[in-house]
């Protein structure tokens, strides 16, 4: 793929080396990496950058359990550690804050057997949660390390405090990425441009305006990527992915922004700057209105107020619902289509997008540019792996 010293011209009037479809967290990170490599790039989004699931509220950056270590867990660990430096570099350039903090995670242990499992995880973390002289811990404690935050009764058998977990304000990070790209030399951003059809073999994207010709195309359109990929995949016995609805809320409370994230059984309570606390989230495979909140969010809020009594009288300042992309094999979906190598998938982040997007996007851009990447994607993350799954389903 050639590099260009000038940004691409208007859509439809000139070809581009790289077309990125989708301006959520994945697409924006891909554009950042393309800019760093000097690749002539057009980033388009039908609705607007940072909308959809990327524009949510939660921002929890949670590691996998440290047991049963695998290629996938190592990749996630490396990504979570490197994200701090990546965000700091963008903040230095833009002068904006992504509200990132390695605040840690607090997990109550209500049953005796959970404490025994947690003690095993603590030993696993001593082995695996290390990188370049840095160590992160999975501590099993008799009491929470902070008072007045979590209900002590929730941890009848103690608490886990992990020092690897972090959080970021999703919309603040999206703003940082967009500000960086606003002054890019090699990347042009276009909102409100809908892609009707992609012909990867012909190198053409048909839009609601004029056609766009490209050398390579990165498809980062969230759950909207799946029908496009389905249409290009032969001998498929099921879809490559589906949208999953999530609901969350933002509360205003007088709390310390440095408090750890609380997690239990799918409930996240995430402190943010300015006395804000995000609560989430549901995972709904069936739904009528993808953007409506309902009683399921009410149940989450009730559970959060019981878990953290300081939130009992906290005002709900926003309720949010959106659709997240869940690939058929649950793992992210990245890489060239085996039958149409000019099209590269970058989707399926589901619940891990914000922690992994910078690394997944870098891998996709390196593949688009025919350049070696400094790390290797887990095999289960590749588009080819997901296609193999749907080809064998009955």
C-alpha positions as CSV (number, residue, x, y, z in Angstrom):
1,X,0.0,0.0,0.0
2,X,1.4,3.4,-1.0
3,X,1.8,6.3,1.4
4,X,0.6,9.8,0.7
5,X,1.8,13.1,1.8
6,X,-1.5,14.8,1.2
7,X,-4.9,13.9,2.6
8,X,-7.4,12.2,0.2
9,X,-9.8,14.3,-1.7
10,X,-13.6,14.3,-1.3
11,X,-15.4,11.0,-1.4
12,X,-16.1,9.9,-4.9
13,X,-13.6,12.3,-6.6
14,X,-10.4,10.3,-5.9
15,X,-9.4,6.9,-4.8
16,X,-7.9,6.1,-1.4
17,X,-5.4,3.6,-0.3
18,X,-7.4,2.7,2.8
19,X,-11.1,3.1,3.4
20,X,-12.3,2.6,7.0
21,X,-16.1,2.1,7.4
22,X,-17.3,2.9,10.8
23,X,-16.3,5.7,13.2
24,X,-16.7,4.0,16.6
25,X,-13.9,3.1,18.9
26,X,-12.4,0.5,16.5
27,X,-12.6,2.7,13.4
28,X,-11.1,5.7,15.2
29,X,-8.2,3.8,16.5
30,X,-7.6,2.3,13.0
31,X,-7.5,5.8,11.6
32,X,-5.0,6.9,14.3
33,X,-2.7,4.0,13.3
34,X,-3.1,4.8,9.6
35,X,-2.2,8.4,10.3
36,X,1.0,7.3,12.1
37,X,2.0,5.2,9.2
38,X,1.2,7.9,6.7
39,X,-1.4,5.9,4.8
40,X,-3.8,7.8,2.6
41,X,-7.1,7.0,4.4
42,X,-10.8,7.9,4.4
43,X,-12.8,7.2,7.5
44,X,-16.6,7.3,7.0
45,X,-19.6,6.8,9.2
46,X,-23.2,6.9,8.3
47,X,-24.4,8.4,11.6
48,X,-21.6,10.3,13.2
49,X,-18.3,9.4,14.9
50,X,-18.5,8.0,18.4
51,X,-22.1,7.1,18.2
52,X,-23.7,3.7,18.8
53,X,-22.3,1.4,21.4
54,X,-19.0,3.3,21.6
55,X,-20.8,6.3,22.9
56,X,-21.9,4.5,26.1
57,X,-21.3,5.2,29.7
58,X,-19.5,2.3,31.4
59,X,-15.8,2.4,30.4
60,X,-14.7,-0.6,32.6
61,X,-11.4,-2.1,31.5
62,X,-11.5,-5.5,33.2
63,X,-8.9,-8.3,32.8
64,X,-9.7,-11.9,32.5
65,X,-9.2,-14.1,35.5
66,X,-5.5,-14.9,35.8
67,X,-6.0,-18.7,35.9
68,X,-5.8,-21.1,33.0
69,X,-3.4,-18.8,31.1
70,X,-3.7,-18.7,27.4
71,X,-2.6,-16.9,24.3
72,X,-5.9,-14.9,24.5
73,X,-5.4,-13.9,28.1
74,X,-1.8,-12.8,27.4
75,X,-3.0,-10.7,24.5
76,X,-5.6,-9.0,26.7
77,X,-3.1,-8.4,29.5
78,X,-0.6,-6.8,27.2
79,X,-3.3,-4.6,25.6
80,X,-4.6,-3.4,29.0
81,X,-1.1,-2.5,30.2
82,X,-0.2,-0.7,26.9
83,X,-3.4,1.3,26.8
84,X,-2.3,3.6,29.5
85,X,0.7,4.8,27.5
86,X,-1.3,5.0,24.3
87,X,-3.9,7.2,25.9
88,X,-1.2,9.4,27.6
89,X,0.5,10.0,24.2
90,X,-2.8,11.2,22.6
91,X,-3.6,13.4,25.6
92,X,-0.2,15.0,25.2
93,X,-0.9,15.9,21.6
94,X,-4.5,17.0,22.0
95,X,-4.5,18.6,25.4
96,X,-7.7,16.7,26.2
97,X,-8.2,14.1,28.9
98,X,-9.7,10.7,28.4
99,X,-10.4,10.4,32.2
100,X,-8.3,7.2,32.4
101,X,-7.4,5.8,35.8
102,X,-6.0,2.4,36.9
103,X,-8.4,2.4,39.8
104,X,-8.5,-1.4,40.4
105,X,-11.5,-3.7,40.8
106,X,-13.3,-4.8,43.9
107,X,-15.1,-8.2,43.9
108,X,-17.1,-9.3,47.0
109,X,-16.9,-13.0,48.0
110,X,-20.3,-14.1,49.4
111,X,-19.5,-17.8,49.6
112,X,-16.6,-19.7,51.2
113,X,-15.7,-21.7,48.1
114,X,-15.3,-18.4,46.2
115,X,-12.6,-17.3,48.6
116,X,-10.7,-20.6,48.0
117,X,-11.0,-20.0,44.3
118,X,-9.8,-16.4,44.7
119,X,-6.7,-17.5,46.7
120,X,-5.8,-19.8,43.7
121,X,-6.2,-16.8,41.4
122,X,-3.9,-14.7,43.6
123,X,-1.1,-17.3,43.0
124,X,-1.8,-17.3,39.3
125,X,-1.6,-13.5,39.1
126,X,1.8,-13.6,40.8
127,X,3.0,-15.7,37.8
128,X,1.2,-14.1,34.9
129,X,0.4,-10.5,35.7
130,X,4.0,-9.2,35.1
131,X,5.5,-7.1,32.3
132,X,8.7,-5.2,32.1
133,X,9.3,-4.9,35.8
134,X,5.7,-4.0,36.5
135,X,3.6,-6.3,38.7
136,X,-0.2,-6.4,39.2
137,X,-1.9,-8.2,42.0
138,X,-5.1,-10.2,42.8
139,X,-5.4,-9.6,46.5
140,X,-7.7,-11.6,48.7
141,X,-8.7,-9.4,51.7
142,X,-10.9,-9.9,54.8
143,X,-12.3,-6.4,54.3
144,X,-12.7,-3.9,51.5
145,X,-9.6,-1.7,51.1
146,X,-11.8,1.4,51.2
147,X,-14.6,2.2,53.6
148,X,-18.0,3.7,52.8
149,X,-18.1,2.4,49.3
150,X,-19.2,-1.2,49.2
151,X,-21.6,-2.8,51.7
152,X,-19.4,-4.9,54.0
153,X,-22.1,-7.5,54.2
154,X,-21.7,-8.2,50.5
155,X,-18.3,-9.8,51.2
156,X,-19.2,-12.3,53.9
157,X,-16.1,-14.3,53.0
158,X,-13.9,-11.3,52.0
159,X,-13.1,-9.3,48.9
160,X,-10.8,-9.5,45.9
161,X,-9.0,-6.3,45.0
162,X,-7.2,-6.5,41.7
163,X,-4.7,-3.8,40.7
164,X,-4.7,-4.3,37.0
165,X,-8.3,-3.2,36.3
166,X,-8.9,0.4,35.1
167,X,-11.6,2.6,33.7
168,X,-11.9,5.3,31.1
169,X,-14.7,7.7,30.2
170,X,-15.9,6.4,26.8
171,X,-17.0,9.7,25.3
172,X,-13.9,11.5,26.6
173,X,-11.7,9.0,24.9
174,X,-13.7,9.2,21.7
175,X,-13.2,13.0,21.8
176,X,-9.5,12.6,22.3
177,X,-9.3,10.3,19.2
178,X,-11.3,12.7,17.1
179,X,-9.3,15.7,18.2
180,X,-6.1,13.9,17.2
181,X,-7.6,13.1,13.8
182,X,-9.0,16.5,13.2
183,X,-5.4,17.7,12.4
184,X,-4.3,14.6,10.6
185,X,-2.3,15.0,7.4
186,X,-3.2,11.6,5.9
187,X,-6.7,10.8,7.2
188,X,-9.9,12.5,6.2
189,X,-13.1,12.1,8.2
190,X,-16.6,12.1,6.6
191,X,-19.8,11.8,8.6
192,X,-23.3,11.1,7.2
193,X,-21.9,8.9,4.4
194,X,-23.8,5.6,4.2
195,X,-22.1,2.6,2.5
196,X,-24.7,0.7,0.6
197,X,-22.5,-2.0,-0.8
198,X,-18.8,-3.1,-0.7
199,X,-17.2,-4.9,-3.7
200,X,-13.8,-5.9,-2.2
201,X,-12.6,-7.6,-5.4
202,X,-13.4,-4.6,-7.5
203,X,-12.1,-2.2,-4.8
204,X,-15.3,-0.1,-4.8
205,X,-17.7,1.0,-2.1
206,X,-21.1,2.2,-3.3
207,X,-22.5,5.0,-1.2
208,X,-25.5,7.3,-1.0
209,X,-23.3,9.7,-2.9
210,X,-20.7,8.6,-5.4
211,X,-18.6,5.5,-5.4
212,X,-15.3,5.3,-3.4
213,X,-12.4,3.4,-4.9
214,X,-10.0,1.9,-2.4
215,X,-6.9,-0.4,-2.2
216,X,-8.0,-2.0,1.0
217,X,-11.1,-1.6,3.2
218,X,-11.3,-2.1,7.0
219,X,-14.9,-2.8,8.0
220,X,-15.3,-1.5,11.5
221,X,-19.1,-0.8,11.5
222,X,-19.9,-2.7,14.7
223,X,-22.9,-5.1,14.4
224,X,-23.6,-3.6,11.0
225,X,-20.5,-5.4,9.8
226,X,-22.0,-8.8,10.2
227,X,-24.5,-8.8,7.3
228,X,-21.9,-7.5,4.9
229,X,-19.5,-10.2,5.9
230,X,-22.3,-12.8,5.8
231,X,-23.0,-11.8,2.2
232,X,-19.4,-12.4,1.2
233,X,-19.0,-15.8,2.9
234,X,-19.8,-19.0,1.1
235,X,-21.2,-22.3,2.7
236,X,-22.3,-20.4,5.8
237,X,-24.7,-22.3,8.1
238,X,-25.3,-19.3,10.4
239,X,-24.6,-15.6,10.8
240,X,-21.1,-14.5,11.7
241,X,-22.5,-12.3,14.6
242,X,-25.4,-10.5,16.1
243,X,-26.3,-7.3,18.0
244,X,-26.7,-7.6,21.7
245,X,-28.6,-4.9,23.5
246,X,-27.0,-3.3,26.6
247,X,-28.5,-0.8,29.1
248,X,-26.6,1.4,31.5
249,X,-27.1,4.5,33.6
250,X,-25.1,7.4,34.9
251,X,-25.6,8.7,38.5
252,X,-24.5,11.8,40.3
253,X,-23.1,11.1,43.7
254,X,-20.6,12.7,46.2
255,X,-17.9,10.1,45.9
256,X,-14.1,9.9,45.4
257,X,-13.3,9.5,41.7
258,X,-10.3,7.3,42.7
259,X,-12.5,4.5,44.1
260,X,-12.2,1.1,42.5
261,X,-14.7,-0.4,40.1
262,X,-17.2,-2.8,41.9
263,X,-18.0,-6.0,40.0
264,X,-20.3,-8.9,40.8
265,X,-22.2,-11.3,38.6
266,X,-22.4,-9.0,35.6
267,X,-23.0,-5.8,37.7
268,X,-20.5,-3.0,37.2
269,X,-20.4,0.1,39.3
270,X,-17.8,2.5,37.8
271,X,-16.7,5.8,39.4
272,X,-15.8,8.6,37.1
273,X,-14.6,12.2,37.3
274,X,-16.9,14.9,38.5
275,X,-18.8,12.7,41.0
276,X,-20.4,10.5,38.3
277,X,-20.9,6.8,38.6
278,X,-21.8,4.5,35.7
279,X,-23.9,1.4,36.4
280,X,-24.3,-1.4,33.9
281,X,-25.0,-3.4,32.0
282,X,-27.6,-5.8,30.6
283,X,-27.0,-8.3,27.8
284,X,-30.1,-8.9,25.8
285,X,-30.2,-11.1,22.8
286,X,-33.9,-10.4,22.2
287,X,-35.4,-6.9,22.3
288,X,-38.0,-4.8,20.6
289,X,-36.5,-1.3,20.8
290,X,-32.7,-1.2,20.7
291,X,-32.5,2.3,22.1
292,X,-35.1,2.1,24.9
293,X,-34.4,1.5,28.6
294,X,-36.8,-0.5,30.7
295,X,-37.3,-2.4,34.0
296,X,-34.1,-4.4,33.4
297,X,-32.1,-1.2,34.0
298,X,-34.2,-0.5,37.0
299,X,-33.2,-3.8,38.4
300,X,-29.5,-3.1,37.8
301,X,-29.9,0.3,39.6
302,X,-31.6,-1.4,42.6
303,X,-28.7,-3.9,42.8
304,X,-26.1,-1.2,42.6
305,X,-27.7,0.9,45.3
306,X,-27.8,-2.2,47.6
307,X,-24.2,-3.0,46.8
308,X,-23.0,0.6,47.3
309,X,-25.3,2.2,49.8
310,X,-23.7,5.6,49.2
311,X,-25.7,5.6,45.9
312,X,-29.0,5.2,47.6
313,X,-30.2,8.7,47.0
314,X,-28.0,9.4,43.9
315,X,-29.8,11.1,41.0
316,X,-29.9,9.3,37.7
317,X,-28.7,11.9,35.2
318,X,-28.7,9.6,32.1
319,X,-30.2,6.3,31.0
320,X,-28.6,4.7,27.9
321,X,-29.2,1.7,25.6
322,X,-27.4,0.6,22.6
323,X,-26.3,-2.4,20.5
324,X,-23.0,-4.1,20.9
325,X,-21.4,-6.4,18.2
326,X,-21.1,-10.0,19.4
327,X,-19.3,-12.3,17.0
328,X,-20.4,-15.9,16.6
329,X,-17.4,-17.2,18.6
330,X,-17.6,-14.3,21.1
331,X,-14.0,-13.2,20.6
332,X,-13.2,-10.1,18.5
333,X,-13.2,-10.6,14.7
334,X,-10.2,-9.1,13.0
335,X,-8.4,-9.8,9.7
336,X,-8.7,-10.3,6.0
337,X,-11.6,-12.3,4.5
338,X,-10.0,-15.5,3.2
339,X,-12.0,-15.2,-0.1
340,X,-11.7,-11.4,-0.4
341,X,-8.4,-10.3,1.0
342,X,-8.9,-6.6,0.2
343,X,-11.6,-6.5,2.9
344,X,-10.4,-6.6,6.5
345,X,-12.8,-7.1,9.5
346,X,-12.4,-5.1,12.7
347,X,-15.5,-5.8,14.8
348,X,-17.0,-8.1,17.4
349,X,-15.5,-6.4,20.5
350,X,-18.7,-6.9,22.4
351,X,-17.7,-6.2,26.1
352,X,-13.9,-5.8,25.6
353,X,-13.8,-3.1,22.8
354,X,-12.3,-0.2,24.8
355,X,-9.6,-2.3,26.4
356,X,-8.4,-4.0,23.1
357,X,-9.4,-1.6,20.3
358,X,-6.0,0.1,20.0
359,X,-4.2,-3.3,19.5
360,X,-6.9,-4.8,17.3
361,X,-6.9,-1.8,15.1
362,X,-3.1,-1.7,14.8
363,X,-3.2,-5.4,13.7
364,X,-5.9,-4.6,11.1
365,X,-4.0,-1.6,9.7
366,X,-0.7,-3.5,9.5
367,X,-2.5,-6.2,7.6
368,X,-4.0,-3.6,5.2
369,X,-0.6,-2.1,4.7
370,X,1.1,-5.5,4.2
371,X,3.4,-4.6,7.1
372,X,4.6,-6.9,9.9
373,X,2.9,-6.3,13.3
374,X,5.0,-6.2,16.5
375,X,2.5,-8.6,18.2
376,X,0.4,-11.6,17.1
377,X,-3.3,-11.9,17.3
378,X,-4.8,-15.0,18.9
379,X,-5.9,-17.4,16.2
380,X,-9.5,-17.3,17.6
381,X,-9.6,-13.6,16.9
382,X,-9.2,-13.9,13.2
383,X,-12.0,-13.6,10.7
384,X,-10.9,-16.9,9.2
385,X,-11.4,-18.6,12.5
386,X,-14.9,-17.2,12.9
387,X,-15.8,-18.3,9.3
388,X,-14.6,-21.8,10.1
389,X,-17.0,-21.9,13.1
390,X,-20.1,-20.9,11.1
391,X,-19.1,-23.3,8.3
392,X,-19.2,-26.3,10.7
393,X,-22.4,-25.4,12.5
394,X,-25.4,-27.6,11.8
